[in-house]
Amino acid sequence: MGSSFLSGIGPLKLPPTTTKRMIELRDVSQIYRTAHGDVRALDHVSLAIAQGEFVALRGPSGCGKTTLLLLAGGLALATEGEVVVAGRSLAALSRAERASFRASEIGFVFQTFHLLPYLNVVDNVLAAAIDASRKETIQRADALLERFALIERRTHRPGQLSAGERQRVALARALLNQPRIVLADEPTGNLDPENGCIVLDLLAEYHREGGTVLLVTHEEQAAARAGRCIQMDRGKVLSVGNADLAGART
């Protein structure tokens, strides 16, 4: 990323893509089979997110937001329809190929941080590394910790950090491999307003420097950072904000 974000490391690597659509769901449904019948978490959802967009995904609890995020990240496969990310159909990839694709192209940030309690801060960041032994990877991890005001916490473990610090570690981990996409599921949900604002500022900075952000949130403050909001309810997309699907497919 630019000097403001990764001073001394170089710009965010955004390999050229042949598509303007970084994330696309094509008539996607996700159905969970239960003893009491089928649960349709997503119901024929179609949407597109362009390269370099910052999009908020909103709706009541249980409406399918997190399911959509998991499908966009290749952590689950759709029951019906097609999910295409950075020009790749995720269902066409093997499990190993999807894992490699996620590592290089997508950074994840979750509400509950998902840090490893037995690793210190820098090792938690490096846990996402494609090659943690490379000198430049370690330098990039330290540069992120410096930028996120965490360098003095480098050897601390998660239990010694505040909630805001833990989420900044999680965001540094998400950005370590310089992904083209960040998928964030309620990243400010466990934070006070001040720390929530810090995390949103860092996501906005990543976006300004070319990254694509899909943010699941219930919070007005967080949604206001996005260029547009997609509204969901009961597994369906009700609106896609100020860029409609037809426009996104041009």
ABEGO torsion letter per residue (X at the ends): XBAAABBGAEBBBBBBBABABABBBBGBBBBBBBAAEBBBABBGBBBBBBBGBBBBBBEBBGAGAAAAAAAAAGABBBABEBBBBGGBBAAABBAAAAAAAAAAABBBBBAAGGBBAABBAAAAAAAABABAABAAAAAAAAAAAAAAGAAAAAABBAAABBAAAAAAAAAAAAAAAGBABBBBBGAAAABBAAAAAAAAAAAAAAAAAGBBBBBBBABAAAAAABABBBBBBGGBBABAEABBAAAAAX
